């Protein structure tokens, strides 16, 4: 981002919503905004043709245009300007259609908070600039999807699930990057039996505007299972908190380099997590089947929503790491969490230990066992943006 104000075109005919957006942008610390308002689509298009707009916030219901036709009409005039839809209607199918046809995001007005709106605006502009740069160099022109994995608490197997989903997607022919966006040592290196020569640390030394493909590419490591990995710091002296702007810049760049970016997040509140979560297309909360983990999962889900995660984009994966004599019913867990439990991964402790010794994910080391089959199903569900949960047992 340059030092000049970010020029935002708001096309909205509700004075109350316009006032609220103006207040949100005015409260943004350290980021100047120049808000231009239009209450009709025709007036918005006229402003857009001035050539000075960085991002558009668009309401689909306007006096001179209604519904998805509003987006399509504007998009014809805004191929090089990111459009973020602000809707009063929570419609997942419409949101997916909008993203497929070129919208950078679809936000529900009642769920929008100032901090998350600012992050979405900045991310959309960064992604558009990345698209423009990639097109100039003949590279990818469609940003990949970002999938976040976070544990209900530490030690529930989040990293194992994330790595296996990455490997499963890679085996399906997708290009995948798995990233440890955490301040300290994760377990990617242990699970993959790989000591990286370059890590996230090299990127954290750079200001956000210098985190480009040239900087990110040397920090990625190709593994034998066909995907790339960005390892977290490996040495105590390299441990440091991620700044939200750095995390957002790294994530935006990774999304330009693969079909799917799998993000392994630490299971505790952090400013970086708060910046990353709204940028994820899906967030999977990994939970064990015991009361303490379920309670922690509920609190984690509540926190994700305060960070701007949309309820329809958040789901839970249940891991049976240890056998229980009286396991909690899956339906009861979903009701407690107020969230879909989309997969139950059966216990596979011995198989996981064998895979760790080989330094490969479970779906590669032992693809025929039930746990691997469920992990592959989870990967397929995420890739297909499935609306129905995987049948649990």
TORRO-114251 format. One record per residue (C-alpha): z, y, x. Coordinates in steps of 0.25 Angstrom, whole numbers, plus 5000, padded with zeros to 4 digits. Each point is the difference from the previous one (the first is absolute). Layout:
BEGIN
<<Z Y X>>
...
END
This chain:
BEGIN
<<5000 5000 5000>>
<<4997 5014 5005>>
<<5009 5012 4998>>
<<4993 5006 4989>>
<<5005 4998 4986>>
<<4995 4987 4993>>
<<4991 5005 4988>>
<<5003 4992 4988>>
<<4992 5001 4987>>
<<5008 4996 4988>>
<<4992 4997 4987>>
<<5010 5000 4989>>
<<5001 5007 4987>>
<<5015 4998 4997>>
<<5007 5012 5005>>
<<5013 4992 5001>>
<<4994 4990 5010>>
<<4993 5011 5007>>
<<5013 5007 5003>>
<<5007 4987 5004>>
<<4989 4997 5010>>
<<5001 5015 5006>>
<<5015 4998 5002>>
<<4998 4987 5007>>
<<4990 5005 5010>>
<<5008 5013 5002>>
<<5013 4991 5003>>
<<4992 4993 5011>>
<<5007 5002 5014>>
<<4991 5004 5011>>
<<4987 4998 4992>>
<<4993 5012 4994>>
<<4992 4998 4988>>
<<4989 5009 4993>>
<<5000 4996 4986>>
<<4987 5003 4991>>
<<5001 4997 4985>>
<<4990 4997 4990>>
<<5002 4996 4985>>
<<4986 4995 4997>>
<<4992 4990 5008>>
<<4988 5010 5001>>
<<5009 5010 5006>>
<<5005 4990 5010>>
<<4986 4996 5004>>
<<4997 5014 5002>>
<<5012 5002 5010>>
<<4997 4987 5007>>
<<4986 5005 5003>>
<<5006 5011 5008>>
<<5002 4990 5011>>
<<5014 5004 5004>>
<<5008 4989 4992>>
<<5007 4989 5008>>
<<5005 4992 4989>>
<<4999 4999 4984>>
<<5011 4997 4991>>
<<4993 4996 4987>>
<<5005 4998 4986>>
<<4991 4991 4992>>
<<5002 5007 4986>>
<<4994 5014 5000>>
<<4994 5009 4989>>
<<4986 4997 5005>>
<<5001 4986 5004>>
<<5009 4988 4997>>
<<5003 4986 5006>>
<<4994 4994 5012>>
<<4987 5008 4998>>
<<5008 5011 5006>>
<<5002 4994 5013>>
<<4985 4995 5001>>
<<4995 5014 4997>>
<<5008 5006 5010>>
<<4998 4990 5011>>
<<4985 5003 4999>>
<<5004 5013 5006>>
<<5011 4996 5009>>
<<4994 4989 5009>>
<<5007 5006 5012>>
<<5013 5004 4994>>
<<5011 4991 4996>>
<<5004 4999 4985>>
<<5014 4996 4996>>
<<5001 4997 4985>>
<<5012 5005 4993>>
<<5001 4993 4986>>
<<5011 5000 4989>>
<<4995 4985 4997>>
<<5005 4989 5008>>
<<4988 4991 5000>>
<<4999 4990 5012>>
<<4985 4996 4996>>
<<4996 5014 5000>>
<<5007 5003 5013>>
<<4993 4988 5007>>
<<4987 5005 4994>>
<<5002 5014 5005>>
<<5003 4995 5014>>
<<4988 4991 5000>>
<<4991 5012 4996>>
<<5005 5009 5011>>
<<5013 5006 4996>>
<<5011 5001 5011>>
<<5012 4997 4991>>
<<5004 5000 4985>>
<<5014 5006 4997>>
<<5008 5000 4988>>
<<5005 5014 4997>>
<<5013 4996 4995>>
<<5003 4992 5013>>
<<4995 5010 5010>>
<<5010 5007 5009>>
<<4997 5011 5009>>
<<5002 4992 5013>>
<<4991 4989 4996>>
<<4989 5009 4995>>
<<5000 5008 5013>>
<<4999 4986 5007>>
<<4988 4996 4992>>
<<4993 5013 5002>>
<<5001 4999 5015>>
<<4997 4985 5000>>
<<4987 5003 4991>>
<<4995 5011 5009>>
<<5003 4991 5013>>
<<4993 4988 4994>>
<<4988 5009 4996>>
<<4999 5006 5014>>
<<5000 4986 5005>>
<<4989 4996 4991>>
<<4992 5011 5004>>
<<5002 4997 5015>>
<<4997 4986 4998>>
<<4987 5003 4992>>
<<4996 5009 5012>>
<<5002 4988 5010>>
<<4994 4989 4991>>
<<5014 4994 4998>>
<<5007 4995 4987>>
<<4999 5010 4989>>
<<5010 4994 4990>>
<<5014 5000 5003>>
<<5007 4986 4999>>
<<5012 4997 4991>>
<<5015 5001 5005>>
<<5010 4990 4997>>
<<5014 5002 5003>>
<<5011 4989 5001>>
<<5015 5004 5000>>
<<5012 4991 4999>>
<<5011 5001 4990>>
<<5009 4999 5012>>
<<4998 4996 5014>>
<<4998 4985 5004>>
<<4993 4996 4987>>
<<4987 4996 5007>>
<<4991 5013 4997>>
<<4993 4999 5014>>
<<4997 4986 4998>>
<<4994 5002 4986>>
<<4992 5013 5005>>
<<4994 4992 5012>>
<<4996 4988 4992>>
<<4993 5009 4990>>
<<4993 5007 5011>>
<<4995 4987 5005>>
<<4997 4995 4987>>
<<4991 5012 4997>>
<<4993 4998 5013>>
<<4997 4986 4997>>
<<4993 5005 4987>>
<<4991 5008 5009>>
<<5007 5014 4998>>
<<5002 5009 5012>>
<<5015 5002 5001>>
<<5010 5008 5008>>
<<5015 4996 5000>>
<<5009 5012 5004>>
<<5015 5001 5004>>
<<5003 5014 4996>>
<<5015 5000 5004>>
<<5008 5007 5010>>
<<5005 4988 5007>>
<<4996 4986 5004>>
<<4994 4991 4989>>
<<4997 4985 5001>>
<<4985 5000 5000>>
<<5000 4998 5015>>
<<5010 4988 4998>>
<<4993 4994 4989>>
<<4986 5001 5007>>
<<5006 4997 5013>>
<<4993 5012 5006>>
<<5005 5011 5009>>
<<4992 5012 4998>>
<<4995 5009 5011>>
<<4999 5012 4990>>
<<5008 5003 4988>>
<<5003 5010 4989>>
<<5008 5008 5011>>
<<4987 5005 5006>>
<<4996 5007 4986>>
<<5014 5006 4998>>
<<4998 5008 5012>>
<<4989 5007 4994>>
<<5000 5012 4989>>
<<4994 4995 4987>>
<<4987 5008 5002>>
<<4997 4992 5012>>
<<5002 4986 4994>>
<<4985 4996 4999>>
<<4992 4987 5001>>
<<4999 5003 5015>>
<<5015 5000 5001>>
<<5003 4989 4991>>
<<4990 4989 5004>>
<<5006 4997 5014>>
<<5014 4998 4993>>
<<4994 4989 4991>>
<<5000 4985 5005>>
<<4991 4989 4995>>
<<5007 4987 4997>>
<<4994 4986 4999>>
<<5000 5000 4985>>
<<4990 5011 4999>>
<<5008 5012 4996>>
<<5005 5012 5009>>
<<5015 5004 5002>>
<<5007 5013 5003>>
<<5013 4996 5006>>
<<5013 5008 4999>>
<<5007 5004 5012>>
<<5005 4989 5009>>
<<5010 5007 5009>>
<<5013 5007 4997>>
<<4996 5012 5007>>
<<4988 5002 4991>>
<<5007 4999 4987>>
<<4999 5013 4992>>
<<4999 5004 4985>>
<<4986 5002 4995>>
<<4997 5014 4995>>
<<4994 4999 4986>>
<<4988 5008 5004>>
<<4997 4990 5012>>
<<5002 4988 4991>>
<<4990 5006 4990>>
<<4990 5003 5010>>
<<5001 4986 5006>>
<<4999 4994 4987>>
<<4988 5009 4996>>
<<4993 4996 5013>>
<<5003 4985 4998>>
<<4994 5000 4986>>
<<4987 5005 5006>>
<<4999 4988 5009>>
<<5002 4988 4991>>
<<4998 4995 4986>>
<<5015 4998 4999>>
<<5012 5006 5008>>
<<5013 4992 4998>>
<<5012 5008 5003>>
<<5013 4994 5004>>
<<5011 5010 4996>>
<<5015 5000 5004>>
<<5010 4996 4989>>
<<5007 5013 5000>>
<<4998 5014 4995>>
<<4993 5009 5010>>
<<4991 5013 5000>>
<<4988 4992 5005>>
<<5001 4990 4989>>
<<5001 5011 4990>>
<<4987 5005 5005>>
<<4993 4987 5001>>
<<5003 4994 4986>>
<<4992 5010 4992>>
<<4988 4996 5009>>
<<5001 4985 4997>>
<<4990 4995 4989>>
<<5010 4988 4998>>
<<5015 4998 5005>>
<<5006 4986 5000>>
<<5015 4999 5000>>
<<5004 4987 5007>>
<<5013 4994 4994>>
<<5008 4988 5001>>
<<5005 4992 4988>>
<<5015 5003 5001>>
<<5008 5011 4993>>
<<5002 5009 5012>>
<<4985 5001 5003>>
<<4997 5002 4986>>
<<5009 5012 4998>>
<<4995 5005 5014>>
<<4986 4999 4994>>
<<5003 5008 4988>>
<<5005 5011 5008>>
<<4988 4999 5009>>
<<4991 5001 4988>>
<<5007 5012 4995>>
<<4999 5007 5013>>
<<4985 4997 5001>>
<<4998 5007 4987>>
<<5007 5012 5004>>
<<4991 5001 5012>>
<<4988 5000 4991>>
<<4996 4985 4999>>
<<4994 4998 4986>>
<<5006 4988 4992>>
<<4987 4993 4998>>
<<4997 5000 5015>>
<<5014 4993 5004>>
<<5003 4985 4999>>
<<5010 4990 5005>>
<<4997 4988 5009>>
<<5012 4990 4999>>
<<5003 4991 5012>>
<<5008 4988 4999>>
<<5005 4999 5014>>
<<5011 4991 4998>>
<<5002 4990 4988>>
<<5010 5005 4989>>
<<5008 4990 4991>>
<<4999 5010 4989>>
<<4988 5009 5003>>
<<4998 5013 4991>>
<<4989 4998 4990>>
<<4987 5008 5004>>
<<4999 5006 4986>>
<<5014 5005 5001>>
<<4997 5006 5014>>
<<4988 5008 4995>>
<<5008 5005 4988>>
<<5011 5005 5010>>
<<4990 5006 5009>>
<<4992 5006 4989>>
<<4988 4995 5008>>
<<4990 4989 5000>>
<<5004 4988 5010>>
<<4985 4997 5003>>
<<5003 4988 5009>>
<<5011 4990 5004>>
<<4999 4995 5014>>
<<5007 4986 5002>>
<<5009 4997 5011>>
<<4992 4996 5013>>
<<5010 5002 5011>>
<<4996 4988 5009>>
<<4985 5004 4998>>
<<5003 5015 5004>>
<<5008 4995 5012>>
<<4988 4992 5005>>
<<4990 5012 4997>>
<<5009 5009 5008>>
<<5000 4991 5012>>
<<4985 5000 4999>>
<<4999 5015 4999>>
<<4992 5000 4987>>
<<5002 5003 4985>>
<<5004 4989 4991>>
<<4987 5000 4992>>
<<4993 4997 5013>>
<<5010 4990 5006>>
<<5002 4992 4988>>
<<4990 5004 4989>>
<<5002 4988 4991>>
<<5015 5002 4996>>
<<5004 5007 4987>>
<<5006 5012 5007>>
<<4987 5003 5007>>
<<4992 4998 4987>>
<<5009 5010 4993>>
<<4999 5010 5011>>
<<4984 4998 4999>>
<<5002 5003 4985>>
<<5008 5012 5003>>
<<4989 5005 5009>>
<<4989 4997 4990>>
<<5008 5007 4989>>
<<5001 5013 5009>>
<<4985 4999 5004>>
<<4996 4999 4985>>
<<5010 5010 4995>>
<<5004 4989 4990>>
<<5007 5004 4987>>
<<5006 4987 4997>>
<<5012 4994 5009>>
<<4998 4987 5007>>
<<5007 4989 4992>>
<<5014 4998 5007>>
<<5007 4987 5001>>
END
